[in-house]
Amino acid sequence: MVKGHLEAGTLRDVLSRWCPIFQGYHLYYPSRRHHSPAFGALVEALRYREG
């Protein structure tokens, strides 16, 4: 979102050592109504971690 501003020099990156690059979680969500218990446990674990 700020790449253009950084390249133009209007913004300066000052904490890059403490800002690791993380693309986030990518999760396939099955289309069927009833998913497996293991999938449900994974979704709940990720919700707990993000919240």
N, C-alpha and C positions, 0 to 999 in steps of 0.2 A: 504494500500500500504506500510506502514512503520511498521506494527505490528511486523514483524520479527526482524527488526532493534531495535525497542523499547525493545523487549524481550531479545535480545542479549546484550543490553547495549551500542550499538554503537550510538544510538540516545537517547536523553533525552527529555521527555515531560515537557515543561516549562510554557506553557500558558493554561493548561487544564481547568482552571476555566473560561476562556473567549472563549472557543471553544465548544459550545453546539453541541451535536450529532444531525444531521439532514440528513435523508435519501433522501430527495428530493421529488419532486412531481412525482406521478405515475398517468398517465392519459390514459384511454381507448380512442383510436381514431377510430371512426366508419369507416367501409370499404366503406360505400356508398358515392357516390359523393357529395350529397347535405345533409349537416348536419343541425341540428336545429339552429335557431338564438341564443338560450341560450348557446348551446355548443360553437358556434363561439365567443360569448361574453366572455366565460370563457377562451378560448384559447388566445384571445387577451389580457385579463387581466393578465394572467400568463406571456405572452411575455413581456408586459410592465413592470411587476414587476422584471423579470430576467434581462432585458436590462438595 
